[in-house]
Amino acid sequence: MNKQEFLYQLEEGLIRLNESEKNQFILYYDELIEDYLEDGASEAEAVSKLGKPSRIASKILEEAFEERSFQKKKLSPLMVVLLIIGFPLWGSILLTAILLILSAYIIIWCLPFTTGMFAVLGLGASIFSVCASFFAIQDGVYIAVTQMGISIFVLGLALLSGLATLNLANHFIKASKRFSGKIFGLFEGRGLSL
């Protein structure tokens, strides 16, 4: 690989940087290659000493974005005053947004909660009814058999409801993760972190 190919590939790898930063790195590596050439190395040797341009570009990008993420934006005194004065407005809007998000989670989880409660209560009622059907024999065999049949039917519904709860919970966990990801994505896209 010659010098021009190396610099071209490096420039392609640094496409996410702005032009001034990109040109700064291109000039730096151009000078490095020139220094190797002055020391008596061939162009191919000089380029091979530097390494692969894609690897160099990825290191540069990694360092550049780490620096940007660590830079803290300081609030100006005017911004602080405006935030304090505007708190009644933006505070109530923020509280409303938080409550809307909370209500969305409550709505999402109402159905699995309802089916789960039906499963638990149905299981308890059917077990109680099976035990009580033995005492219903005193009133007549047909009453005891009817009560036993109803309790087994309720037990079946409770088991189906339990399976539905597990299935719904799996789907709703995924939905909650997606919803949370979208909510956090709104804040991360603006450089804010929660």
C-alpha positions as CSV (number, residue, x, y, z in Angstrom):
1,M,0.0,0.0,0.0
2,N,1.4,3.4,-0.9
3,K,1.0,6.7,1.0
4,Q,-2.0,8.0,-1.1
5,E,-4.0,4.7,-0.6
6,F,-3.2,4.8,3.2
7,L,-4.3,8.4,3.6
8,Y,-7.4,7.8,1.5
9,Q,-8.4,4.8,3.6
10,L,-7.7,6.7,6.8
11,E,-9.9,9.6,5.5
12,E,-12.7,7.2,4.7
13,G,-12.4,5.7,8.2
14,L,-12.7,9.1,9.8
15,I,-15.8,10.1,8.0
16,R,-17.7,10.6,11.3
17,L,-15.4,13.4,12.3
18,N,-15.8,17.0,11.1
19,E,-13.6,18.3,8.4
20,S,-11.1,20.2,10.5
21,E,-10.5,17.2,12.9
22,K,-10.2,14.9,9.9
23,N,-7.7,17.1,8.1
24,Q,-5.7,17.4,11.3
25,F,-5.3,13.6,11.6
26,I,-4.6,13.3,7.9
27,L,-1.8,15.9,8.0
28,Y,-0.4,14.2,11.1
29,Y,-0.1,10.8,9.5
30,D,1.1,12.4,6.2
31,E,4.0,14.0,8.2
32,L,4.7,10.7,10.0
33,I,5.0,9.0,6.6
34,E,7.3,11.8,5.4
35,D,9.5,11.4,8.5
36,Y,9.9,7.7,7.8
37,L,10.7,8.4,4.2
38,E,13.4,10.9,5.3
39,D,14.9,8.3,7.5
40,G,15.4,6.1,4.5
41,A,12.4,3.8,4.6
42,S,10.4,3.1,1.4
43,E,6.9,4.3,1.1
44,A,5.5,0.7,1.6
45,E,7.7,0.2,4.7
46,A,6.6,3.6,6.2
47,V,2.9,2.7,5.7
48,S,3.3,-0.8,7.1
49,K,5.0,0.7,10.3
50,L,1.9,2.7,11.0
51,G,-0.5,-0.2,10.8
52,K,-3.8,-0.6,9.1
53,P,-5.7,2.6,8.4
54,S,-9.0,1.1,9.5
55,R,-7.6,0.2,12.9
56,I,-6.0,3.7,13.3
57,A,-9.3,5.3,12.4
58,S,-11.3,3.2,14.8
59,K,-8.9,4.2,17.6
60,I,-9.1,7.8,16.7
61,L,-12.9,7.7,16.6
62,E,-13.1,5.9,19.9
63,E,-10.9,8.5,21.6
64,A,-12.7,11.4,20.0
65,F,-16.1,10.2,21.1
66,E,-14.9,9.4,24.6
67,E,-13.6,12.9,25.0
68,R,-16.9,14.3,23.8
69,S,-18.9,12.2,26.2
70,F,-16.8,13.3,29.2
71,Q,-17.1,16.9,28.4
72,K,-19.5,18.5,30.8
73,K,-21.7,21.3,29.7
74,K,-21.7,24.0,32.3
75,L,-24.9,26.0,32.8
76,S,-24.6,29.7,32.6
77,P,-25.9,31.8,35.5
78,L,-28.7,33.1,33.2
79,M,-29.8,29.5,32.5
80,V,-29.8,28.7,36.2
81,V,-32.0,31.7,36.9
82,L,-34.4,30.8,34.1
83,L,-34.6,27.2,35.3
84,I,-35.4,28.4,38.9
85,I,-38.0,30.9,37.7
86,G,-39.5,28.5,35.2
87,F,-39.8,25.6,37.7
88,P,-43.5,26.0,38.2
89,L,-44.0,25.5,34.5
90,W,-41.5,22.9,33.6
91,G,-41.8,21.1,37.0
92,S,-45.5,20.5,36.5
93,I,-44.9,19.3,32.9
94,L,-42.1,17.0,34.1
95,L,-44.4,15.6,36.8
96,T,-47.2,15.1,34.2
97,A,-44.8,13.2,31.9
98,I,-43.6,11.0,34.7
99,L,-47.2,10.2,35.7
100,L,-48.2,9.5,32.1
101,I,-45.3,7.0,31.8
102,L,-46.3,5.4,35.1
103,S,-49.9,5.1,34.0
104,A,-48.7,3.5,30.7
105,Y,-46.8,0.9,32.8
106,I,-49.9,0.3,34.9
107,I,-52.1,-0.1,31.9
108,I,-49.6,-2.5,30.3
109,W,-49.5,-4.7,33.4
110,C,-53.2,-4.7,34.2
111,L,-54.1,-7.7,32.1
112,P,-51.4,-10.0,33.4
113,F,-52.1,-8.9,36.9
114,T,-55.8,-9.6,36.4
115,T,-55.3,-13.1,35.0
116,G,-52.7,-13.9,37.7
117,M,-55.2,-12.9,40.4
118,F,-57.9,-15.0,38.8
119,A,-55.5,-17.9,38.7
120,V,-54.6,-17.6,42.4
121,L,-58.1,-17.0,43.6
122,G,-59.5,-19.7,41.3
123,L,-57.0,-22.2,42.6
124,G,-57.8,-21.3,46.2
125,A,-61.5,-21.5,45.6
126,S,-61.4,-24.8,43.7
127,I,-59.3,-26.4,46.5
128,F,-61.7,-25.1,49.1
129,S,-64.7,-26.3,47.1
130,V,-63.2,-29.8,46.6
131,C,-62.6,-30.1,50.3
132,A,-66.1,-28.7,51.0
133,S,-67.8,-31.1,48.6
134,F,-67.1,-34.0,51.0
135,F,-69.2,-32.2,53.6
136,A,-71.9,-31.6,51.0
137,I,-72.6,-35.3,50.8
138,Q,-74.8,-34.9,53.8
139,D,-77.2,-32.7,51.7
140,G,-77.2,-35.2,48.9
141,V,-74.9,-37.0,46.5
142,Y,-76.0,-34.9,43.5
143,I,-75.1,-31.7,45.4
144,A,-71.6,-33.0,46.3
145,V,-71.0,-34.2,42.7
146,T,-72.2,-30.9,41.3
147,Q,-69.9,-29.0,43.7
148,M,-67.0,-31.3,42.8
149,G,-67.6,-30.8,39.1
150,I,-67.8,-27.0,39.5
151,S,-64.6,-27.0,41.6
152,I,-62.7,-29.0,39.0
153,F,-64.0,-26.7,36.3
154,V,-62.8,-23.6,38.2
155,L,-59.5,-25.4,38.8
156,G,-59.1,-25.9,35.1
157,L,-59.9,-22.2,34.5
158,A,-57.4,-21.2,37.1
159,L,-54.7,-23.3,35.5
160,L,-55.5,-21.9,32.1
161,S,-55.4,-18.4,33.6
162,G,-52.1,-19.2,35.2
163,L,-50.7,-20.2,31.8
164,A,-52.1,-17.1,30.2
165,T,-50.5,-15.0,32.9
166,L,-47.1,-16.5,32.2
167,N,-47.5,-16.0,28.5
168,L,-48.8,-12.5,28.8
169,A,-46.1,-11.6,31.3
170,N,-43.4,-12.7,28.9
171,H,-44.9,-10.6,26.1
172,F,-45.4,-7.6,28.4
173,I,-41.9,-7.8,29.8
174,K,-40.7,-7.4,26.2
175,A,-43.1,-4.6,25.6
176,S,-42.0,-2.8,28.8
177,K,-38.4,-3.1,27.7
178,R,-39.1,-1.6,24.3
179,F,-41.2,1.1,25.9
180,S,-38.4,1.9,28.4
181,G,-35.9,1.9,25.6
182,K,-37.9,4.4,23.7
183,I,-38.3,6.6,26.8
184,F,-34.6,6.5,27.6
185,G,-33.8,7.0,23.9
186,L,-35.7,10.3,24.0
187,F,-33.4,11.6,26.8
188,E,-30.2,10.1,25.4
189,G,-30.7,11.6,22.0
190,R,-30.7,15.1,23.6
191,G,-27.5,14.5,25.6
192,L,-29.4,14.0,28.8
193,S,-29.0,11.0,31.1
194,L,-31.3,9.6,33.7
